[in-house]
């Protein structure tokens, strides 16, 4: 009788051991399939979000804006040239020189080219290119078409819409609430005021002459009244100094629909993996 009981217990233990082995093998297979898929999707989503972008994402009509183009490298080869096309109505004005890069402005084509004189931008790195441009006088969207050249001869055209694999960056140009814009010196001016540098120099000269003083008491009183009116007007307005992109500003654009799908799939796989793990633990406890 005792031998029969021991035999049954041994058979039961062997059965449990076999079941655990099968469950472990199944669990390992699921992990083997799910882990690489999740990792691949996460890596793909991270790479897909590393787009060429132009900041700021919002600006105002007629403003002399300081823009910054951020160019990341998505391949294992260097980027040695970048061409940026000015959106319709946007006038390129100045660029910030970068050591190791030659900048060429083609006014007829409306493009700016940055050509590397050395190795360029290496894999896993990015480069910022800063320039000043005058915004159009009408509100709308400024689409920045960029062309990224790699050392292997390939070209990535960032010219698609926001749902494309290679979308262009967009800056929304809106009307200013105060009805003023910024000139090349960052000073607030009326929308119809001239932004011509010569006119600005004339205005600066007149301001310098007024600082020398006047001997006529009536003229002096008139000047004080004008200054008081000007100060009162400046208190009611807002100074629209050209916005500069923060050095550590995020690369911006909201994820496209394709990227959102990838993130959802990755999240779903993670939930499935957690559920399988919980099921395995529960099965072991019951046995």
Order of alpha helices (4+ residues) and beta strands (2+ residues): alpha-beta-beta-beta-beta-beta-beta-beta-beta-beta-beta-beta-beta-beta-alpha-alpha-alpha
